[in-house]
Amino acid sequence: MSEPTFDPVPALVALADGGVDFVVIGGIAGRSTARRIPPTISTSHTRATRTRLGPVDILASPEGSTTYDRLTADAKLIEVDGREVRVASLDHLIAMKAATGQRKDELMVTEYRALADEIRARE
């Protein structure tokens, strides 16, 4: 029996309602694009945790990313259940995915670049 599909909305709502300053990256950001991480967490690069709302990965310094200030400045604001949530820009997502060197991420980079080109052509 497979696990149910993860619904990120309750987790994003909980983070926003909790006053957490975050930018969404990864698959959730790519489909749409954490208050700063506390010092106890920011000293490590990644912390994967399971919450009652599902899995949450906290990345203090994702590979290929820029500074947090630049990431937030370039982020797109989206509405999630009445809350504003920052999502990493496609350009930052491309840089982070490209830096992993993983085949699955290379495929996403190709997809993200095509999407970015399409968006720029419309602007």
C-alpha positions as CSV (number, residue, x, y, z in Angstrom):
1,M,0.0,0.0,0.0
2,S,1.5,3.4,-1.0
3,E,1.6,6.4,1.2
4,P,-1.0,9.1,0.6
5,T,0.1,12.0,-1.6
6,F,1.6,14.8,0.4
7,D,-0.5,18.0,0.5
8,P,1.9,20.9,1.3
9,V,-0.9,23.4,2.0
10,P,-1.4,22.6,5.7
11,A,2.3,22.8,6.3
12,L,2.7,26.1,4.5
13,V,-0.3,27.5,6.4
14,A,1.2,26.4,9.7
15,L,4.6,28.0,8.9
16,A,2.9,31.2,7.8
17,D,0.6,31.4,10.8
18,G,3.6,30.6,13.1
19,G,5.4,33.7,11.8
20,V,8.2,31.6,10.2
21,D,10.2,33.5,7.6
22,F,10.8,31.0,4.8
23,V,11.1,30.6,1.0
24,V,9.7,27.5,-0.6
25,I,12.2,25.6,-2.8
26,G,12.1,22.2,-4.5
27,G,9.3,20.3,-6.1
28,I,6.6,22.4,-4.4
29,A,8.2,25.6,-5.7
30,G,8.7,24.2,-9.2
31,R,5.0,23.4,-9.4
32,S,3.9,26.9,-8.3
33,T,8.3,28.9,-6.8
34,A,11.6,28.9,6.6
35,R,11.2,33.4,10.0
36,R,15.0,32.6,9.4
37,I,16.0,29.1,10.5
38,P,16.9,29.1,14.2
39,P,20.6,28.9,15.0
40,T,20.3,25.3,16.2
41,I,19.1,24.3,12.8
42,S,21.1,26.7,10.6
43,T,24.4,25.2,11.6
44,S,23.6,22.0,9.7
45,H,22.9,22.0,5.9
46,T,19.8,19.9,5.9
47,R,17.3,18.7,8.4
48,A,14.6,16.3,7.3
49,T,11.8,16.0,9.7
50,R,8.4,14.4,9.8
51,T,5.6,16.5,11.2
52,R,1.9,15.7,11.8
53,L,1.3,17.5,8.5
54,G,3.9,15.4,6.5
55,P,7.6,15.6,5.7
56,V,9.4,18.9,5.8
57,D,13.0,19.4,4.8
58,I,14.8,22.4,6.2
59,L,17.8,23.5,4.1
60,A,20.0,26.2,5.6
61,S,22.3,26.5,2.6
62,P,21.0,24.6,-0.5
63,E,23.6,23.7,-3.1
64,G,23.8,26.4,-5.8
65,S,21.8,28.9,-3.8
66,T,22.6,32.5,-3.2
67,T,22.2,34.4,0.0
68,Y,18.9,34.2,1.9
69,D,18.4,38.0,1.4
70,R,18.8,37.6,-2.4
71,L,16.6,34.5,-2.4
72,T,13.8,36.3,-0.6
73,A,14.2,39.5,-2.7
74,D,13.8,37.5,-5.9
75,A,11.1,35.2,-4.7
76,K,7.6,35.2,-6.1
77,L,4.7,35.8,-3.7
78,I,1.8,33.4,-4.1
79,E,-1.3,33.0,-2.1
80,V,-1.8,29.8,-0.1
81,D,-5.1,29.5,1.7
82,G,-5.2,33.3,2.2
83,R,-1.6,33.6,3.3
84,E,1.3,35.1,1.3
85,V,4.1,32.6,0.8
86,R,7.4,33.2,-0.9
87,V,8.5,30.8,-3.6
88,A,12.0,30.7,-5.0
89,S,12.3,32.2,-8.5
90,L,12.8,29.8,-11.4
91,D,16.3,31.2,-11.9
92,H,17.3,30.3,-8.3
93,L,15.5,26.9,-8.6
94,I,17.5,26.2,-11.8
95,A,20.8,27.1,-10.1
96,M,20.0,24.9,-7.1
97,K,18.9,21.9,-9.2
98,A,21.9,22.2,-11.5
99,A,24.3,22.2,-8.5
100,T,23.2,18.8,-7.3
101,G,24.6,16.9,-10.2
102,Q,21.8,14.3,-10.0
103,R,20.2,13.0,-13.2
104,K,16.7,13.6,-11.9
105,D,17.6,17.2,-11.1
106,E,19.2,17.6,-14.6
107,L,15.8,16.7,-16.1
108,M,14.1,19.3,-13.9
109,V,16.6,21.9,-14.9
110,T,15.7,21.3,-18.6
111,E,12.1,21.6,-17.7
112,Y,12.6,24.7,-15.6
113,R,14.7,26.4,-18.3
114,A,12.0,25.8,-20.9
115,L,9.4,27.2,-18.6
116,A,11.5,30.3,-17.8
117,D,12.1,30.9,-21.5
118,E,8.3,30.6,-22.1
119,I,7.6,33.1,-19.3
120,R,10.2,35.6,-20.5
121,A,8.8,35.4,-24.1
122,R,5.4,36.5,-22.7
123,E,6.8,39.4,-20.8
